[in-house]
Amino acid sequence: MRAPILILLLLTAFCHGAGRPNILFIYLDDFGWRDTGYAGSDFYETPHLDKLAAQGMVFSDAYAGAANCAPSRACMLSGQYSPRHEIYNVGTGPRGKSEHRRLKHIPGTDTLRPEITTWAECARKAGYTTATLGKWHLSKDPLPYGFDLNIGGGRSGSPPRGYLPPHGNVAGLKNSPKDEYLTDRLSEEAIRFIENNRKKPWLVYLTHFAVHTPLQAKEKDRKYFASKKPGKLHNHAIMGGMIKSVDDGVGRIIAKLEELNLKDNTVILFGSDNGGYGPATSMHPLKGYKGTYYEGGIRVPFFVNWPGVVKPGSKCSTPIAAVDMHPTIRAICGGKLPAGQIQDGVNLLPLFKGETIAKRSIYWHFPAYLQSYLRNNEQPDPFFRARPCGVIREGDWKLIEYFEDGRLELFNLAKDIGEKVNLATSLPEKAKSMHARIKSWRSATQAPVPTDKNPGYKKG
């Protein structure tokens, strides 16, 4: 009788997901490529994130799905480039003054289509209990997209009433204490969810509103950074306080994982949805910031911490993209992709294990406009952070095509990470070959390119 009992116990354990790793995905908003200590910030303080990064693998060439929030998140959750899910901007209306827009933009949609299966739904079907805590931005309610719990997620791209109560009509955040700081609350909700589900596999998508505007820090943290010696790279006291709250929360979550003996069986992914907010931070030596399709707008921090799988202290310079999160999370949790759903990303597990993946191109498509703001008198375009464009990265090379006039910009990122020298004229054959590839990709994905002239445009 012992053998059948043993088999039954093994089957029961398998069905309940015993041995499968938990997943903690910490995803920040407008968090720049150099906003952590491990990435070189000389002012912000992130000791807990730095420790996790040192114990895992840091990716130097990780990319957002877009240069601003909603389209980037849609790419990351769907595993698809923007022409497939058709979210191109925050909202669908025109951005910036009509007199400065040469073309009519492609509006796209502002909602992730429910028939697109996210990695959260794949994980849930694989036996994971799932939670989204914080910013959602892709529909009124994230629950239909694969989550068992939603705290804070809705249509809004920023805290409706800021980081201090009252939080407004935000899911799960009513009747908050008057001194509660939103970032702290979301971290505590993550701890509560982990405690409640510690005996079964779980996935936490901790998608902080931080460090998105409005720029608000706890007063004690603001005072601390205001009294601190400014760095040459960073010196914004409120941003410093906001980042500190994120990092403090990460520290409390890790302490809870260790207390519950779950740390060694938890995969921790860390990233950001786009580049940093230009008026408050710097991605130097990268050019640009949130909203631009230069490196400062789309290159983001990313690391993975996975005890026993990822070698501590390892680094990876292979370019990776937001669309890779879908196949990677599915590979971790054993989730399956629905038949017929196209995936543009690749599984990153070989990289996590120190191996390689096949060479490929990475693409961006932005058939719209994003109005400008000034940052330290540095602005490539006085009217827009981004005009309608397409972008391809291939190895060390990056090409930007502007749809208004067909202008091309070609950069060798290995030699010119700051994108200072446009090589499109001096290397016409390289520009031509990459241009051909991005045009072929647009044809394959049926990416709409704006061509209609805007009658409201005024030259000059």
N, C-alpha and C positions, 0 to 999 in steps of 0.2 A: 504493500500500500504506500510505501514511502515514495517510490518513483512518481506515481500519478500526482501525489500531493506536491512534490517538488516542481513538477511540470506546471501544475496549476498556479503555484506561487510565482514562478517565473513569468508565466503569461500575464498574471495580474499585475506584476511589477512593470512589464513592458507596456501594457495598456494604460497604465497610469503615468508613463513617461519617466520611470525611475532611471537615473543615470544621464538623462538628456540635460544639456546645460540650460540654465536660465539665461535670459537676455535682458540686459539693461542698455538701452539706446539713449544716450544723453545728447540732445540736439538743441543747439542754441540759435538765437536769432540775431543776425547782424554782428556776429562775433568774428573779428578779423583774424587773418592768417598768423599774425604775430602777437595776439592778445594774451597769450599764456607765457608764463615764465620759461617753460621749456623751449618756446619758439623765439625767445629773445626779448620779451618785454622788460624794460628797465624801470618800470613804475608799477604796473599792475602786479597783484600777488595771487598766485594760483598753486599753492604747495600741494594740495590734494590731487589736482589734475596732473601736475608735474610728476608726482609719485606714480600715478597710474600709467602715465606715458612711459616713464622710465622702466616700469615692469612689463611693458608690452612693446608694440611695434608702432612707430611714428611714420606716417606717410607725408612726404614733402610735397608731392604733386597731386593732391586730392582736389577735386573740382565739384562745385555746386552745379545743379541742373540748369540754373539761370542766375542772373545777376540780382534778382530781387525775389521776395518771399514766396508768393503763391505758386508761380511756375516751377520754382526750384523744388518745393515740397511735393508738388504733383509728380515730378520726375522721380524723386526719391521713393515715394510711396507706391508708384505704379510700375517702376522699372522701365518706363517708356520715355523717349524724347518728346519734347513739347508738341511737334506736329501730330502726334498720335492722340494725346489727351486734350490738346487744343487750349490749354491754359497758357497764355503768353505774357500776361501782365497781372498786376493787382487790379482787379476790375476789368471791365470791357470797354470803358469809355476812352475818348482821346485824352492824352496827357500833354500838358504844356500848351502854350498859346498857338492858336490856329495859324497865325501869321508866320510862324517859324517852321511849320510842318509842311514839307514839300509834297508828301504823299498822304493818302487816306490810309490809316492804319488798319490792320486786320484785328477785329475785336476779339475773336475767339470766344471762350466761355469763362465763367468764374466758378464753376462747380466741377469737381472730379466726378465723372460719370459713374453711377453706382455699379454698372456692370463690369467696371475695371476692378479686378480682385487685387487688393493690396497684400503686402507681405504679412500684415497683421491677420487678415482673414486666413491666409495659408497656415500661419502659426496656430491659430485657434482650431482650425480643422485638424491640425496635427496633434491636438491635445493640450495646447498651452492656454492658460488663462491670461488675458491681455488687458492692458490699461493704457490710455493716453492721458497724460497729465500736462495741461498747458495749452499752448497755441495749436490750433488746427488749421483754420483759414480757408478750407476747401469746400465747405458746405455748412449748413446750419447745425448739423449734428454728426460727429464722427462715429457714433455707435454702429450704424449700418455698414461701416467699412472694415469691421473685424475686431472691434473692441468691446470688451465686457464692461469696462468702466471708463467714464469720461469725467474728468475734473478740469473745468476751465476752457474746454474746447468749443469753439463755435465759429461763426463767420468772421469775427473780428481778427485783424492782423496785429493788433496791439491791445494792451489792457484797456478796456472801454473807459475806465475812469482812473487810470494810472495804477501804480503798484501798491497804493494804500487804500483801505476800505473807505467808502463802500465800493465794492468791485463791480456794481451794476448787475445786470441780468446775465450772469455768467454761471454756467453749470457747476453746481456743487460749492459755490463760493458765497452764498448768501449768509447773512448774519455773522459775518466774520468779526473777530475782535478789532477794536478801533486802531490798535497799534500793529496789526498783522501786516507783514511785508509779503507781497505775492510770491516772490521767488522762494522765500522760506516755506510758505505754505505748500507749494507744489513739491518741494523736497520732502516735507513731512508726510504728504499724501503718498509719495513713493515708498517711504518707510512703512507706513500703515498697510499699504497693499502687499508689500513683500512679507510682512509679518503674517498677514491673514492667509497668504497663499504659499507659505514656506514648505508645505509638504507635497506640493505638486509643481510641475514646470510652469514658469511664468515668463511673460514678456512685458517689460515696462518701457513705454515710449515717453521719456521725460523731456517734453518739448517746451522748454522754458520760453516765456515771452522775452525774457532778458536776452540780450541787452538792447532790445528795440526801444525806440522812443515811446513815451516821454522819458527823458533822462531823469530818473529819480532814484536816489540811494537812501538808505537809512542814515539819519543825521549823524550818528556817531561814526559811521564809516566815511561819510563825506568829510567830516572834520579831520579824521585820521589822514586821509589822502591829501587834503588841503594843506596839512602841516608837513607833509613829506616832501623831500627834495625832488623837484621835477626831473624826469629822465630826458634824454635827448630824443628818444623815440616816442614815449608816451608821457602825458602830464595832466590828463583830465581827471579831476578829483571825483566827480560824480560817476563817471564810467568806472573808475577804480573801485568805488564802493559797490556798484552793481555787479561787477565781476567777482568781487570778494564774496558777495552773498551766494552766487552760484557755487563758488568753490567750497565755501563753508558747508553748503547743503550736500555737496558730493562727499565731503568728509564724513558727515553724519550717516549718509547712506552706506558708505563703505564700512563704517564701524558697525552698523546693524548687520550687514552681510557677514562680517567676521563673527559677531556675537552669535548668529544663527548657524554658523558653520556652512555658509552658502557661498562664500567668496571664491573658493577654489572650483566651484561648479557654476560660475556665472561668467558669461561673455559680456564684456563692457565695450560698447562702441561709442565714440565721441566725435561729434562733428558740428558744422554750422551750415545754415541754409544759403548764405552768400557772404560777400565781403563785408568789412566793417563800415560803420556809419562815419562818413568822411569828416564832418565837423568835430568829431570827438575822439577819433583814434587814427592810427597810421599803419599801413601795411608795407612801409618802406623796406626794401628797395622796389617793391612792386608798384606799378603805375595804376592809378585809379582806386576805386572804392565801390561800395555798394551801388548797384545800378549801372556801372560801366562794364563793358565786356573786355576790358583789359584785365590783367591778372589780379589786380587788387579787388576787382568786383566778383570774380568767380573762383579764384583759388582760395581754399578754405583749410582750416586745421582738421586733421583726422588722425585718430589712433585707435588701436584695438588692444584690449587687455584680456588675455585668455590663458589662465594658468594651465601649464601642462601641454599647451598647443603652440602658443606664440612665444618665441624666445625673448626673454627680457632684454631690454636695451637694444633691440633691433630696429633698423630703419629701412624704409623702402622708397625708392625714387620712381617706381613705375607709376605712370599717370593712371588714376582711377577716377570714377565719376559717380554722381548721385544715383544714376540708374543701376549701378552695381549693387546697391543695397538690397534690392528685391531678390535676385538670385542668391546672394550671399546669406541673407537671413533665412531663406528657405533651406539652404544647404545645412545651416546650423541646426534648425529645428526639425528637419525632415518633412517640411511642407511641400506640397505639389502644386504646380502651376496648372490652372484650368486649361483644357484643350482649346486651342484657338487664340489664346491671349499672347500677343507678341511681346517678347522681351528684348530690349536693346542693351541691357547690362550683362555683365559676366560675373561668374562666381569668383570671389576673391580668396576663397579658402587656400588655394595653392600659394598665394602670396603670404597669407598669414603663417603658413608652414615653412616659409623660406624658399619656396619654389618659384616658378615663373608662370606667366600666362602668355597667350599668343599676342603678338603685336596687333594693334588696331588703332583706328582713328576715333576721336571723341568729338561730338558735335553740339552746337548750340544754334537755336533759331529764334530770332526776336523780330517779328514783323510789325513792331509798334514803336512808340516813343516813351521816354521816361524823362520828365522834366529835371532841370538841374538845380543844384544848390552849390554855394561857394564853399570851398574848403581851403583855408589858408591862401587865398588868391591863386590857387592852382585848379584850373578847370580846362580840360582839353576842348570843350565846346561850351560857349557862354550860355546856350539855351537848353541843352539836353545832356544828361549823363549818357544816354544811349539813343541813337537813331536806329531805324530799321536796319538789321544786319544779320549776317550768318557767320559762324565761326567754326573752324576746324583745328584741332590739335592732332598732330601726327609725329610721334617721336619728339624730337627737340623743336619741331617747327610748328608755328601757329599762323593761320591766315584769317584775316577779317575782311569780309566783303560788305560794303555799304550799298543798300538797295536804292537809295535816292539817286546816286550818280554812277554806280558801278565801281567806285574806287576800291582798291585792294591795299591791304597792309600786311606785310610778311615779316615775321620776327623769328630769330633763332634764340629760343629761350635759354639754351645752355650757355650762350655767350652774352645774351642781352636780356636778362630776366626783367629789367625795367622797361622793356619795349621802347627803347629810345631811337633805334635805327630801323626805318622801314626799308626792307630789302626787295620790295616788289619790283622796283625798276632795275636794280642791279642784278637780280637773279630772276629774270622773266620766265625761264623754263620751270623753275621750282614753283613760282607763283601760279603758272598756268596749270601744272599738273595737280596741285592742291585745289585750285579753283574747279577743275574738272571733277574732282572727287566729291567736293561738297555739292556741286550741282547734281551729280548722279545720286547722292544721298537724298537731296531734296525731292528728286523725282521719285525715288523708291518709297519715301515716306509721305508723298503727296503734300509736302510743306507749302503752304500758300505764301507767295511773295507779293507784297504790295506794289502795284503799278499805277493805280488810278491817281491822277493829280488832285491835290487839295485846292479847291477854288479859293480858299481863304488865305493861301500862302502869299506873302509879300516878299519879293526879293530884297536883298540888302541886309 
